[in-house]
Amino acid sequence: METITKDIKSKIDQTNPNQREGYVATMIEEQTAKIPSDVYLWVALGAMAASLTLKILRKDDTSLFVGHWAPSLLILGVYNKLVKQLGHDSIS
């Protein structure tokens, strides 16, 4: 069992030895870095407000659908902030 684990770790280390981002990730990061980080926060808060409004209007299914957008938007905002602060493939 130990030999298998070492073999798997060895293969993983050889997969991307320089730990560089791929072409697609780099292109996405270049585009998302142009968006101010607070935009994601405001859009997430808007989704929460819209979800509450829909819930009050008794549109429960739509309210849940819109309410599920907020966590994804907040995670995208965190990702955006990290890309701006650390840069893609920055070498320290």
Buried (B, 14 or more C-beta within 10 A) or exposed (E): EEEEEEEEEEEEEEEEEEEEEEEEEEEBBEEBBEEEBEEBEEBBEBBBEBBEEBBEEEBEEBBEEBBEBBEEBBEBBEBBBEBBEEEBEEEE
